[in-house]
């Protein structure tokens, strides 16, 4: 996944997250999410759903995610 390899992760304060292990976990998480989303997209299209509608729903789903952690100050 080339996009994930190019991402420079930053803290809320804008500092670069330089820990190799943290970056590895983030990259692996994105690869897993991408694969699940790809599989779901393929299922939706095979079942006759509109691809663009599915993409819109997926984007809206991402927008509704909430962190269980309090904001850092």
PDB file of N, H, CA, C and O in Angstrom:
ATOM      1  N   UNK A   1       0.855  -1.183   0.000  1.00  0.00           N
ATOM      2  CA  UNK A   1       0.000   0.000   0.000  1.00  0.00           C
ATOM      3  C   UNK A   1       0.895   1.238   0.000  1.00  0.00           C
ATOM      4  O   UNK A   1       1.425   1.633   1.038  1.00  0.00           O
ATOM      5  N   UNK A   2       1.050   1.825  -1.140  1.00  0.00           N
ATOM      6  H   UNK A   2       0.619   1.504  -1.984  1.00  0.00           H
ATOM      7  CA  UNK A   2       1.980   2.935  -1.279  1.00  0.00           C
ATOM      8  C   UNK A   2       1.557   4.175  -0.512  1.00  0.00           C
ATOM      9  O   UNK A   2       2.406   4.876   0.038  1.00  0.00           O
ATOM     10  N   UNK A   3       0.254   4.459  -0.465  1.00  0.00           N
ATOM     11  H   UNK A   3      -0.435   3.889  -0.912  1.00  0.00           H
ATOM     12  CA  UNK A   3      -0.216   5.638   0.253  1.00  0.00           C
ATOM     13  C   UNK A   3       0.208   5.594   1.715  1.00  0.00           C
ATOM     14  O   UNK A   3       0.695   6.589   2.251  1.00  0.00           O
ATOM     15  N   UNK A   4       0.025   4.444   2.364  1.00  0.00           N
ATOM     16  H   UNK A   4      -0.371   3.635   1.929  1.00  0.00           H
ATOM     17  CA  UNK A   4       0.373   4.322   3.783  1.00  0.00           C
ATOM     18  C   UNK A   4       1.864   4.513   4.002  1.00  0.00           C
ATOM     19  O   UNK A   4       2.280   5.049   5.030  1.00  0.00           O
ATOM     20  N   UNK A   5       2.668   4.080   3.045  1.00  0.00           N
ATOM     21  H   UNK A   5       2.330   3.644   2.210  1.00  0.00           H
ATOM     22  CA  UNK A   5       4.117   4.230   3.188  1.00  0.00           C
ATOM     23  C   UNK A   5       4.538   5.686   3.091  1.00  0.00           C
ATOM     24  O   UNK A   5       5.608   6.051   3.578  1.00  0.00           O
ATOM     25  N   UNK A   6       3.713   6.526   2.469  1.00  0.00           N
ATOM     26  H   UNK A   6       2.844   6.229   2.074  1.00  0.00           H
ATOM     27  CA  UNK A   6       4.054   7.934   2.275  1.00  0.00           C
ATOM     28  C   UNK A   6       3.527   8.829   3.396  1.00  0.00           C
ATOM     29  O   UNK A   6       3.898  10.000   3.478  1.00  0.00           O
ATOM     30  N   UNK A   7       2.678   8.295   4.248  1.00  0.00           N
ATOM     31  H   UNK A   7       2.376   7.344   4.182  1.00  0.00           H
ATOM     32  CA  UNK A   7       2.069   9.110   5.295  1.00  0.00           C
ATOM     33  C   UNK A   7       3.092   9.418   6.382  1.00  0.00           C
ATOM     34  O   UNK A   7       3.779   8.526   6.880  1.00  0.00           O
ATOM     35  N   UNK A   8       3.178  10.676   6.735  1.00  0.00           N
ATOM     36  H   UNK A   8       2.620  11.401   6.331  1.00  0.00           H
ATOM     37  CA  UNK A   8       3.989  11.104   7.870  1.00  0.00           C
ATOM     38  C   UNK A   8       2.992  11.390   8.990  1.00  0.00           C
ATOM     39  O   UNK A   8       2.291  12.401   8.974  1.00  0.00           O
ATOM     40  N   UNK A   9       2.945  10.481   9.957  1.00  0.00           N
ATOM     41  H   UNK A   9       3.515   9.660   9.970  1.00  0.00           H
ATOM     42  CA  UNK A   9       1.989  10.620  11.059  1.00  0.00           C
ATOM     43  C   UNK A   9       2.449  11.706  12.010  1.00  0.00           C
ATOM     44  O   UNK A   9       3.639  11.839  12.294  1.00  0.00           O
ATOM     45  N   UNK A  10       1.495  12.477  12.498  1.00  0.00           N
ATOM     46  H   UNK A  10       0.528  12.369  12.267  1.00  0.00           H
ATOM     47  CA  UNK A  10       1.800  13.587  13.394  1.00  0.00           C
ATOM     48  C   UNK A  10       0.928  13.521  14.642  1.00  0.00           C
ATOM     49  O   UNK A  10      -0.192  13.011  14.613  1.00  0.00           O
ATOM     50  N   UNK A  11       1.462  14.043  15.727  1.00  0.00           N
ATOM     51  H   UNK A  11       2.372  14.457  15.751  1.00  0.00           H
ATOM     52  CA  UNK A  11       0.704  14.153  16.974  1.00  0.00           C
ATOM     53  C   UNK A  11      -0.254  15.336  16.832  1.00  0.00           C
ATOM     54  O   UNK A  11      -0.131  16.119  15.890  1.00  0.00           O
ATOM     55  N   UNK A  12      -1.213  15.474  17.763  1.00  0.00           N
ATOM     56  H   UNK A  12      -1.314  14.838  18.528  1.00  0.00           H
ATOM     57  CA  UNK A  12      -2.108  16.635  17.707  1.00  0.00           C
ATOM     58  C   UNK A  12      -1.357  17.978  17.751  1.00  0.00           C
ATOM     59  O   UNK A  12      -1.862  19.000  17.289  1.00  0.00           O
ATOM     60  N   UNK A  13      -0.154  17.950  18.310  1.00  0.00           N
ATOM     61  H   UNK A  13       0.257  17.119  18.686  1.00  0.00           H
ATOM     62  CA  UNK A  13       0.657  19.172  18.383  1.00  0.00           C
ATOM     63  C   UNK A  13       1.461  19.400  17.101  1.00  0.00           C
ATOM     64  O   UNK A  13       2.128  20.425  16.961  1.00  0.00           O
ATOM     65  N   UNK A  14       1.401  18.453  16.172  1.00  0.00           N
ATOM     66  H   UNK A  14       0.859  17.620  16.286  1.00  0.00           H
ATOM     67  CA  UNK A  14       2.106  18.595  14.904  1.00  0.00           C
ATOM     68  C   UNK A  14       3.473  17.941  14.857  1.00  0.00           C
ATOM     69  O   UNK A  14       4.147  18.005  13.829  1.00  0.00           O
ATOM     70  N   UNK A  15       3.901  17.311  15.951  1.00  0.00           N
ATOM     71  H   UNK A  15       3.353  17.259  16.786  1.00  0.00           H
ATOM     72  CA  UNK A  15       5.197  16.652  15.975  1.00  0.00           C
ATOM     73  C   UNK A  15       5.115  15.321  15.226  1.00  0.00           C
ATOM     74  O   UNK A  15       4.094  14.636  15.282  1.00  0.00           O
ATOM     75  N   UNK A  16       6.173  14.965  14.539  1.00  0.00           N
ATOM     76  H   UNK A  16       7.002  15.522  14.494  1.00  0.00           H
ATOM     77  CA  UNK A  16       6.219  13.713  13.793  1.00  0.00           C
ATOM     78  C   UNK A  16       6.278  12.535  14.755  1.00  0.00           C
ATOM     79  O   UNK A  16       7.060  12.534  15.706  1.00  0.00           O
ATOM     80  N   UNK A  17       5.437  11.526  14.496  1.00  0.00           N
ATOM     81  H   UNK A  17       4.802  11.527  13.724  1.00  0.00           H
ATOM     82  CA  UNK A  17       5.475  10.279  15.258  1.00  0.00           C
ATOM     83  C   UNK A  17       6.596   9.448  14.644  1.00  0.00           C
ATOM     84  O   UNK A  17       6.434   8.860  13.575  1.00  0.00           O
ATOM     85  N   UNK A  18       7.733   9.409  15.331  1.00  0.00           N
ATOM     86  H   UNK A  18       7.865   9.887  16.199  1.00  0.00           H
ATOM     87  CA  UNK A  18       8.930   8.813  14.761  1.00  0.00           C
ATOM     88  C   UNK A  18       9.154   7.358  15.167  1.00  0.00           C
ATOM     89  O   UNK A  18      10.044   6.703  14.624  1.00  0.00           O
ATOM     90  N   UNK A  19       8.377   6.845  16.098  1.00  0.00           N
ATOM     91  H   UNK A  19       7.654   7.377  16.539  1.00  0.00           H
ATOM     92  CA  UNK A  19       8.564   5.483  16.582  1.00  0.00           C
ATOM     93  C   UNK A  19       8.285   4.488  15.454  1.00  0.00           C
ATOM     94  O   UNK A  19       7.197   4.477  14.878  1.00  0.00           O
ATOM     95  N   UNK A  20       9.266   3.666  15.153  1.00  0.00           N
ATOM     96  H   UNK A  20      10.149   3.674  15.622  1.00  0.00           H
ATOM     97  CA  UNK A  20       9.158   2.699  14.071  1.00  0.00           C
ATOM     98  C   UNK A  20       8.012   1.729  14.319  1.00  0.00           C
ATOM     99  O   UNK A  20       7.260   1.419  13.396  1.00  0.00           O
ATOM    100  N   UNK A  21       7.868   1.251  15.526  1.00  0.00           N
ATOM    101  H   UNK A  21       8.480   1.502  16.276  1.00  0.00           H
ATOM    102  CA  UNK A  21       6.809   0.288  15.847  1.00  0.00           C
ATOM    103  C   UNK A  21       5.416   0.914  15.709  1.00  0.00           C
ATOM    104  O   UNK A  21       4.493   0.274  15.205  1.00  0.00           O
ATOM    105  N   UNK A  22       5.271   2.158  16.156  1.00  0.00           N
ATOM    106  H   UNK A  22       6.021   2.678  16.565  1.00  0.00           H
ATOM    107  CA  UNK A  22       3.976   2.831  16.020  1.00  0.00           C
ATOM    108  C   UNK A  22       3.620   2.995  14.548  1.00  0.00           C
ATOM    109  O   UNK A  22       2.481   2.750  14.150  1.00  0.00           O
ATOM    110  N   UNK A  23       4.583   3.406  13.745  1.00  0.00           N
ATOM    111  H   UNK A  23       5.509   3.606  14.068  1.00  0.00           H
ATOM    112  CA  UNK A  23       4.355   3.568  12.312  1.00  0.00           C
ATOM    113  C   UNK A  23       4.034   2.237  11.650  1.00  0.00           C
ATOM    114  O   UNK A  23       3.204   2.181  10.742  1.00  0.00           O
ATOM    115  N   UNK A  24       4.678   1.172  12.092  1.00  0.00           N
ATOM    116  H   UNK A  24       5.353   1.218  12.829  1.00  0.00           H
ATOM    117  CA  UNK A  24       4.415  -0.156  11.552  1.00  0.00           C
ATOM    118  C   UNK A  24       2.978  -0.583  11.861  1.00  0.00           C
ATOM    119  O   UNK A  24       2.283  -1.092  10.982  1.00  0.00           O
ATOM    120  N   UNK A  25       2.529  -0.381  13.100  1.00  0.00           N
ATOM    121  H   UNK A  25       3.093   0.032  13.815  1.00  0.00           H
ATOM    122  CA  UNK A  25       1.168  -0.740  13.496  1.00  0.00           C
ATOM    123  C   UNK A  25       0.156   0.070  12.679  1.00  0.00           C
ATOM    124  O   UNK A  25      -0.825  -0.486  12.185  1.00  0.00           O
ATOM    125  N   UNK A  26       0.385   1.367  12.537  1.00  0.00           N
ATOM    126  H   UNK A  26       1.182   1.819  12.938  1.00  0.00           H
ATOM    127  CA  UNK A  26      -0.526   2.218  11.764  1.00  0.00           C
ATOM    128  C   UNK A  26      -0.605   1.749  10.312  1.00  0.00           C
ATOM    129  O   UNK A  26      -1.690   1.698   9.732  1.00  0.00           O
ATOM    130  N   UNK A  27       0.534   1.411   9.733  1.00  0.00           N
ATOM    131  H   UNK A  27       1.415   1.453  10.204  1.00  0.00           H
ATOM    132  CA  UNK A  27       0.571   0.938   8.341  1.00  0.00           C
ATOM    133  C   UNK A  27      -0.177  -0.393   8.211  1.00  0.00           C
ATOM    134  O   UNK A  27      -0.933  -0.588   7.259  1.00  0.00           O
ATOM    135  N   UNK A  28       0.029  -1.297   9.152  1.00  0.00           N
ATOM    136  H   UNK A  28       0.643  -1.139   9.925  1.00  0.00           H
ATOM    137  CA  UNK A  28      -0.664  -2.590   9.121  1.00  0.00           C
ATOM    138  C   UNK A  28      -2.174  -2.403   9.286  1.00  0.00           C
ATOM    139  O   UNK A  28      -2.962  -3.063   8.609  1.00  0.00           O
ATOM    140  N   UNK A  29      -2.575  -1.496  10.194  1.00  0.00           N
ATOM    141  H   UNK A  29      -1.934  -0.960  10.744  1.00  0.00           H
ATOM    142  CA  UNK A  29      -3.998  -1.224  10.387  1.00  0.00           C
ATOM    143  C   UNK A  29      -4.638  -0.705   9.103  1.00  0.00           C
ATOM    144  O   UNK A  29      -5.728  -1.138   8.730  1.00  0.00           O
ATOM    145  N   UNK A  30      -3.961   0.223   8.428  1.00  0.00           N
ATOM    146  H   UNK A  30      -3.075   0.574   8.731  1.00  0.00           H
ATOM    147  CA  UNK A  30      -4.506   0.759   7.187  1.00  0.00           C
ATOM    148  C   UNK A  30      -4.607  -0.312   6.107  1.00  0.00           C
ATOM    149  O   UNK A  30      -5.570  -0.331   5.341  1.00  0.00           O
ATOM    150  N   UNK A  31      -3.630  -1.196   6.042  1.00  0.00           N
ATOM    151  H   UNK A  31      -2.848  -1.181   6.665  1.00  0.00           H
ATOM    152  CA  UNK A  31      -3.674  -2.276   5.054  1.00  0.00           C
ATOM    153  C   UNK A  31      -4.871  -3.192   5.323  1.00  0.00           C
ATOM    154  O   UNK A  31      -5.557  -3.608   4.389  1.00  0.00           O
ATOM    155  N   UNK A  32      -5.119  -3.503   6.582  1.00  0.00           N
ATOM    156  H   UNK A  32      -4.563  -3.165   7.341  1.00  0.00           H
ATOM    157  CA  UNK A  32      -6.258  -4.346   6.945  1.00  0.00           C
ATOM    158  C   UNK A  32      -7.585  -3.646   6.620  1.00  0.00           C
ATOM    159  O   UNK A  32      -8.499  -4.262   6.072  1.00  0.00           O
ATOM    160  N   UNK A  33      -7.679  -2.372   6.959  1.00  0.00           N
ATOM    161  H   UNK A  33      -6.936  -1.872   7.404  1.00  0.00           H
ATOM    162  CA  UNK A  33      -8.894  -1.607   6.681  1.00  0.00           C
ATOM    163  C   UNK A  33      -9.132  -1.540   5.174  1.00  0.00           C
ATOM    164  O   UNK A  33     -10.261  -1.703   4.710  1.00  0.00           O
ATOM    165  N   UNK A  34      -8.081  -1.303   4.427  1.00  0.00           N
ATOM    166  H   UNK A  34      -7.164  -1.171   4.804  1.00  0.00           H
ATOM    167  CA  UNK A  34      -8.209  -1.237   2.968  1.00  0.00           C
ATOM    168  C   UNK A  34      -8.750  -2.543   2.417  1.00  0.00           C
ATOM    169  O   UNK A  34      -9.634  -2.533   1.560  1.00  0.00           O
ATOM    170  N   UNK A  35      -8.233  -3.674   2.896  1.00  0.00           N
ATOM    171  H   UNK A  35      -7.514  -3.682   3.592  1.00  0.00           H
ATOM    172  CA  UNK A  35      -8.666  -4.967   2.386  1.00  0.00           C
ATOM    173  C   UNK A  35     -10.127  -5.241   2.728  1.00  0.00           C
ATOM    174  O   UNK A  35     -10.875  -5.743   1.889  1.00  0.00           O
ATOM    175  N   UNK A  36     -10.539  -4.915   3.956  1.00  0.00           N
ATOM    176  H   UNK A  36      -9.931  -4.508   4.638  1.00  0.00           H
ATOM    177  CA  UNK A  36     -11.935  -5.113   4.348  1.00  0.00           C
ATOM    178  C   UNK A  36     -12.840  -4.230   3.486  1.00  0.00           C
ATOM    179  O   UNK A  36     -13.886  -4.682   3.020  1.00  0.00           O
ATOM    180  N   UNK A  37     -12.446  -2.987   3.276  1.00  0.00           N
ATOM    181  H   UNK A  37     -11.596  -2.620   3.655  1.00  0.00           H
ATOM    182  CA  UNK A  37     -13.244  -2.076   2.449  1.00  0.00           C
ATOM    183  C   UNK A  37     -13.302  -2.554   0.999  1.00  0.00           C
ATOM    184  O   UNK A  37     -14.350  -2.470   0.358  1.00  0.00           O
ATOM    185  N   UNK A  38     -12.188  -3.050   0.485  1.00  0.00           N
ATOM    186  H   UNK A  38     -11.336  -3.118   1.006  1.00  0.00           H
ATOM    187  CA  UNK A  38     -12.152  -3.576  -0.881  1.00  0.00           C
ATOM    188  C   UNK A  38     -13.098  -4.758  -1.022  1.00  0.00           C
ATOM    189  O   UNK A  38     -13.858  -4.838  -1.986  1.00  0.00           O
ATOM    190  N   UNK A  39     -13.052  -5.671  -0.065  1.00  0.00           N
ATOM    191  H   UNK A  39     -12.434  -5.606   0.718  1.00  0.00           H
ATOM    192  CA  UNK A  39     -13.934  -6.841  -0.094  1.00  0.00           C
ATOM    193  C   UNK A  39     -15.407  -6.418  -0.043  1.00  0.00           C
ATOM    194  O   UNK A  39     -16.241  -6.956  -0.772  1.00  0.00           O
ATOM    195  N   UNK A  40     -15.714  -5.450   0.825  1.00  0.00           N
ATOM    196  H   UNK A  40     -15.036  -5.013   1.417  1.00  0.00           H
ATOM    197  CA  UNK A  40     -17.095  -4.988   0.960  1.00  0.00           C
ATOM    198  C   UNK A  40     -17.564  -4.287  -0.321  1.00  0.00           C
ATOM    199  O   UNK A  40     -18.714  -4.452  -0.728  1.00  0.00           O
ATOM    200  N   UNK A  41     -16.696  -3.518  -0.949  1.00  0.00           N
ATOM    201  H   UNK A  41     -15.762  -3.384  -0.618  1.00  0.00           H
ATOM    202  CA  UNK A  41     -17.037  -2.863  -2.207  1.00  0.00           C
ATOM    203  C   UNK A  41     -17.342  -3.896  -3.283  1.00  0.00           C
ATOM    204  O   UNK A  41     -18.333  -3.782  -4.004  1.00  0.00           O
ATOM    205  N   UNK A  42     -16.484  -4.900  -3.381  1.00  0.00           N
ATOM    206  H   UNK A  42     -15.679  -4.992  -2.795  1.00  0.00           H
ATOM    207  CA  UNK A  42     -16.704  -5.949  -4.373  1.00  0.00           C
ATOM    208  C   UNK A  42     -18.020  -6.680  -4.119  1.00  0.00           C
ATOM    209  O   UNK A  42     -18.757  -6.971  -5.061  1.00  0.00           O
ATOM    210  N   UNK A  43     -18.321  -6.979  -2.856  1.00  0.00           N
ATOM    211  H   UNK A  43     -17.722  -6.742  -2.091  1.00  0.00           H
ATOM    212  CA  UNK A  43     -19.584  -7.629  -2.513  1.00  0.00           C
ATOM    213  C   UNK A  43     -20.764  -6.761  -2.937  1.00  0.00           C
ATOM    214  O   UNK A  43     -21.720  -7.255  -3.536  1.00  0.00           O
ATOM    215  N   UNK A  44     -20.698  -5.473  -2.628  1.00  0.00           N
ATOM    216  H   UNK A  44     -19.922  -5.072  -2.141  1.00  0.00           H
ATOM    217  CA  UNK A  44     -21.802  -4.564  -2.953  1.00  0.00           C
ATOM    218  C   UNK A  44     -22.042  -4.506  -4.459  1.00  0.00           C
ATOM    219  O   UNK A  44     -23.183  -4.568  -4.915  1.00  0.00           O
ATOM    220  N   UNK A  45     -20.966  -4.386  -5.222  1.00  0.00           N
ATOM    221  H   UNK A  45     -20.038  -4.336  -4.851  1.00  0.00           H
ATOM    222  CA  UNK A  45     -21.113  -4.309  -6.677  1.00  0.00           C
ATOM    223  C   UNK A  45     -21.649  -5.631  -7.233  1.00  0.00           C
ATOM    224  O   UNK A  45     -22.518  -5.634  -8.105  1.00  0.00           O
ATOM    225  N   UNK A  46     -21.131  -6.747  -6.728  1.00  0.00           N
ATOM    226  H   UNK A  46     -20.425  -6.745  -6.020  1.00  0.00           H
ATOM    227  CA  UNK A  46     -21.620  -8.049  -7.194  1.00  0.00           C
ATOM    228  C   UNK A  46     -23.103  -8.253  -6.880  1.00  0.00           C
ATOM    229  O   UNK A  46     -23.802  -8.958  -7.607  1.00  0.00           O
ATOM    230  N   UNK A  47     -23.581  -7.635  -5.797  1.00  0.00           N
ATOM    231  H   UNK A  47     -23.014  -7.061  -5.207  1.00  0.00           H
ATOM    232  CA  UNK A  47     -24.990  -7.774  -5.421  1.00  0.00           C
ATOM    233  C   UNK A  47     -25.866  -6.718  -6.082  1.00  0.00           C
ATOM    234  O   UNK A  47     -27.056  -6.622  -5.784  1.00  0.00           O
ATOM    235  N   UNK A  48     -25.281  -5.924  -6.978  1.00  0.00           N
ATOM    236  H   UNK A  48     -24.313  -6.002  -7.220  1.00  0.00           H
ATOM    237  CA  UNK A  48     -26.060  -4.978  -7.760  1.00  0.00           C
ATOM    238  C   UNK A  48     -26.167  -3.585  -7.200  1.00  0.00           C
ATOM    239  O   UNK A  48     -26.966  -2.788  -7.692  1.00  0.00           O
ATOM    240  N   UNK A  49     -25.387  -3.263  -6.186  1.00  0.00           N
ATOM    241  H   UNK A  49     -24.737  -3.910  -5.787  1.00  0.00           H
ATOM    242  CA  UNK A  49     -25.427  -1.915  -5.618  1.00  0.00           C
ATOM    243  C   UNK A  49     -24.613  -0.947  -6.467  1.00  0.00           C
ATOM    244  O   UNK A  49     -23.688  -1.338  -7.179  1.00  0.00           O
ATOM    245  N   UNK A  50     -24.982   0.321  -6.369  1.00  0.00           N
ATOM    246  H   UNK A  50     -25.733   0.638  -5.790  1.00  0.00           H
ATOM    247  CA  UNK A  50     -24.250   1.362  -7.071  1.00  0.00           C
ATOM    248  C   UNK A  50     -22.906   1.596  -6.387  1.00  0.00           C
ATOM    249  O   UNK A  50     -22.852   1.843  -5.183  1.00  0.00           O
ATOM    250  N   UNK A  51     -21.835   1.518  -7.150  1.00  0.00           N
ATOM    251  H   UNK A  51     -21.879   1.317  -8.128  1.00  0.00           H
ATOM    252  CA  UNK A  51     -20.484   1.659  -6.578  1.00  0.00           C
ATOM    253  C   UNK A  51     -20.280   3.024  -5.922  1.00  0.00           C
ATOM    254  O   UNK A  51     -19.724   3.111  -4.828  1.00  0.00           O
ATOM    255  N   UNK A  52     -20.729   4.090  -6.589  1.00  0.00           N
ATOM    256  H   UNK A  52     -21.181   4.020  -7.478  1.00  0.00           H
ATOM    257  CA  UNK A  52     -20.523   5.430  -6.034  1.00  0.00           C
ATOM    258  C   UNK A  52     -21.293   5.608  -4.730  1.00  0.00           C
ATOM    259  O   UNK A  52     -20.798   6.242  -3.798  1.00  0.00           O
ATOM    260  N   UNK A  53     -22.508   5.051  -4.659  1.00  0.00           N
ATOM    261  H   UNK A  53     -22.911   4.537  -5.416  1.00  0.00           H
ATOM    262  CA  UNK A  53     -23.271   5.135  -3.418  1.00  0.00           C
ATOM    263  C   UNK A  53     -22.534   4.421  -2.292  1.00  0.00           C
ATOM    264  O   UNK A  53     -22.475   4.923  -1.169  1.00  0.00           O
ATOM    265  N   UNK A  54     -21.972   3.251  -2.589  1.00  0.00           N
ATOM    266  H   UNK A  54     -22.020   2.844  -3.501  1.00  0.00           H
ATOM    267  CA  UNK A  54     -21.237   2.514  -1.567  1.00  0.00           C
ATOM    268  C   UNK A  54     -20.042   3.330  -1.082  1.00  0.00           C
ATOM    269  O   UNK A  54     -19.770   3.389   0.117  1.00  0.00           O
ATOM    270  N   UNK A  55     -19.334   3.954  -2.014  1.00  0.00           N
ATOM    271  H   UNK A  55     -19.555   3.906  -2.988  1.00  0.00           H
ATOM    272  CA  UNK A  55     -18.177   4.780  -1.635  1.00  0.00           C
ATOM    273  C   UNK A  55     -18.609   5.949  -0.744  1.00  0.00           C
ATOM    274  O   UNK A  55     -17.918   6.295   0.214  1.00  0.00           O
ATOM    275  N   UNK A  56     -19.743   6.547  -1.062  1.00  0.00           N
ATOM    276  H   UNK A  56     -20.305   6.266  -1.841  1.00  0.00           H
ATOM    277  CA  UNK A  56     -20.264   7.649  -0.257  1.00  0.00           C
ATOM    278  C   UNK A  56     -20.609   7.172   1.151  1.00  0.00           C
ATOM    279  O   UNK A  56     -20.270   7.826   2.137  1.00  0.00           O
ATOM    280  N   UNK A  57     -21.286   6.029   1.235  1.00  0.00           N
ATOM    281  H   UNK A  57     -21.561   5.498   0.434  1.00  0.00           H
ATOM    282  CA  UNK A  57     -21.641   5.471   2.542  1.00  0.00           C
ATOM    283  C   UNK A  57     -20.385   5.163   3.343  1.00  0.00           C
ATOM    284  O   UNK A  57     -20.342   5.416   4.547  1.00  0.00           O
ATOM    285  N   UNK A  58     -19.370   4.623   2.694  1.00  0.00           N
ATOM    286  H   UNK A  58     -19.405   4.417   1.716  1.00  0.00           H
ATOM    287  CA  UNK A  58     -18.110   4.304   3.364  1.00  0.00           C
ATOM    288  C   UNK A  58     -17.443   5.574   3.904  1.00  0.00           C
ATOM    289  O   UNK A  58     -16.927   5.581   5.022  1.00  0.00           O
ATOM    290  N   UNK A  59     -17.456   6.635   3.114  1.00  0.00           N
ATOM    291  H   UNK A  59     -17.874   6.629   2.206  1.00  0.00           H
ATOM    292  CA  UNK A  59     -16.888   7.912   3.566  1.00  0.00           C
ATOM    293  C   UNK A  59     -17.654   8.463   4.764  1.00  0.00           C
ATOM    294  O   UNK A  59     -17.063   8.959   5.723  1.00  0.00           O
ATOM    295  N   UNK A  60     -18.983   8.365   4.689  1.00  0.00           N
ATOM    296  H   UNK A  60     -19.462   7.962   3.910  1.00  0.00           H
ATOM    297  CA  UNK A  60     -19.808   8.838   5.797  1.00  0.00           C
ATOM    298  C   UNK A  60     -19.548   8.018   7.055  1.00  0.00           C
ATOM    299  O   UNK A  60     -19.533   8.553   8.163  1.00  0.00           O
ATOM    300  N   UNK A  61     -19.344   6.721   6.876  1.00  0.00           N
ATOM    301  H   UNK A  61     -19.356   6.286   5.976  1.00  0.00           H
ATOM    302  CA  UNK A  61     -19.038   5.859   8.012  1.00  0.00           C
ATOM    303  C   UNK A  61     -17.749   6.324   8.694  1.00  0.00           C
ATOM    304  O   UNK A  61     -17.692   6.419   9.919  1.00  0.00           O
ATOM    305  N   UNK A  62     -16.724   6.610   7.902  1.00  0.00           N
ATOM    306  H   UNK A  62     -16.771   6.532   6.907  1.00  0.00           H
ATOM    307  CA  UNK A  62     -15.453   7.077   8.468  1.00  0.00           C
ATOM    308  C   UNK A  62     -15.650   8.393   9.219  1.00  0.00           C
ATOM    309  O   UNK A  62     -15.026   8.621  10.255  1.00  0.00           O
ATOM    310  N   UNK A  63     -16.514   9.248   8.697  1.00  0.00           N
ATOM    311  H   UNK A  63     -17.021   9.062   7.856  1.00  0.00           H
ATOM    312  CA  UNK A  63     -16.761  10.544   9.341  1.00  0.00           C
ATOM    313  C   UNK A  63     -17.469  10.407  10.676  1.00  0.00           C
ATOM    314  O   UNK A  63     -17.408  11.319  11.501  1.00  0.00           O
ATOM    315  N   UNK A  64     -18.143   9.279  10.907  1.00  0.00           N
ATOM    316  H   UNK A  64     -18.193   8.538  10.237  1.00  0.00           H
ATOM    317  CA  UNK A  64     -18.885   9.109  12.161  1.00  0.00           C
ATOM    318  C   UNK A  64     -18.073   8.419  13.248  1.00  0.00           C
ATOM    319  O   UNK A  64     -18.558   8.276  14.370  1.00  0.00           O
ATOM    320  N   UNK A  65     -16.859   7.990  12.950  1.00  0.00           N
ATOM    321  H   UNK A  65     -16.464   8.106  12.039  1.00  0.00           H
ATOM    322  CA  UNK A  65     -16.038   7.328  13.962  1.00  0.00           C
ATOM    323  C   UNK A  65     -15.718   8.307  15.089  1.00  0.00           C
ATOM    324  O   UNK A  65     -15.437   9.481  14.847  1.00  0.00           O
ATOM    325  N   UNK A  66     -15.763   7.812  16.304  1.00  0.00           N
ATOM    326  H   UNK A  66     -15.991   6.859  16.500  1.00  0.00           H
ATOM    327  CA  UNK A  66     -15.495   8.664  17.470  1.00  0.00           C
ATOM    328  C   UNK A  66     -14.396   8.023  18.321  1.00  0.00           C
ATOM    329  O   UNK A  66     -14.373   6.808  18.520  1.00  0.00           O
ATOM    330  N   UNK A  67     -13.513   8.844  18.802  1.00  0.00           N
ATOM    331  H   UNK A  67     -13.533   9.831  18.640  1.00  0.00           H
ATOM    332  CA  UNK A  67     -12.453   8.370  19.683  1.00  0.00           C
ATOM    333  C   UNK A  67     -12.996   8.205  21.095  1.00  0.00           C
ATOM    334  O   UNK A  67     -13.716   9.074  21.586  1.00  0.00           O
ATOM    335  N   UNK A  68     -12.657   7.096  21.756  1.00  0.00           N
ATOM    336  H   UNK A  68     -12.072   6.390  21.357  1.00  0.00           H
ATOM    337  CA  UNK A  68     -13.097   6.913  23.140  1.00  0.00           C
ATOM    338  C   UNK A  68     -12.214   7.666  24.131  1.00  0.00           C
ATOM    339  O   UNK A  68     -12.467   7.651  25.336  1.00  0.00           O
ATOM    340  N   UNK A  69     -11.180   8.323  23.617  1.00  0.00           N
ATOM    341  H   UNK A  69     -10.975   8.336  22.638  1.00  0.00           H
ATOM    342  CA  UNK A  69     -10.214   8.980  24.494  1.00  0.00           C
ATOM    343  C   UNK A  69     -10.482  10.484  24.539  1.00  0.00           C
ATOM    344  O   UNK A  69     -10.892  11.073  23.539  1.00  0.00           O
ATOM    345  N   UNK A  70     -10.251  11.106  25.702  1.00  0.00           N
ATOM    346  H   UNK A  70      -9.918  10.628  26.515  1.00  0.00           H
ATOM    347  CA  UNK A  70     -10.459  12.557  25.793  1.00  0.00           C
ATOM    348  C   UNK A  70      -9.417  13.288  24.942  1.00  0.00           C
ATOM    349  O   UNK A  70      -8.310  12.788  24.742  1.00  0.00           O
ATOM    350  N   UNK A  71      -9.775  14.468  24.446  1.00  0.00           N
ATOM    351  H   UNK A  71     -10.674  14.874  24.609  1.00  0.00           H
ATOM    352  CA  UNK A  71      -8.818  15.252  23.650  1.00  0.00           C
ATOM    353  C   UNK A  71      -7.586  15.612  24.485  1.00  0.00           C
ATOM    354  O   UNK A  71      -7.676  15.878  25.683  1.00  0.00           O
ATOM    355  N   UNK A  72      -6.451  15.611  23.817  1.00  0.00           N
ATOM    356  H   UNK A  72      -6.378  15.395  22.843  1.00  0.00           H
ATOM    357  CA  UNK A  72      -5.218  16.018  24.497  1.00  0.00           C
ATOM    358  C   UNK A  72      -5.136  17.524  24.519  1.00  0.00           C
ATOM    359  O   UNK A  72      -5.501  18.192  23.552  1.00  0.00           O
ATOM    360  N   UNK A  73      -4.662  18.048  25.612  1.00  0.00           N
ATOM    361  H   UNK A  73      -4.365  17.505  26.398  1.00  0.00           H
ATOM    362  CA  UNK A  73      -4.560  19.509  25.739  1.00  0.00           C
ATOM    363  C   UNK A  73      -3.151  19.981  25.701  1.00  0.00           C
ATOM    364  O   UNK A  73      -2.899  21.182  25.795  1.00  0.00           O
TER     365      UNK A  73
END
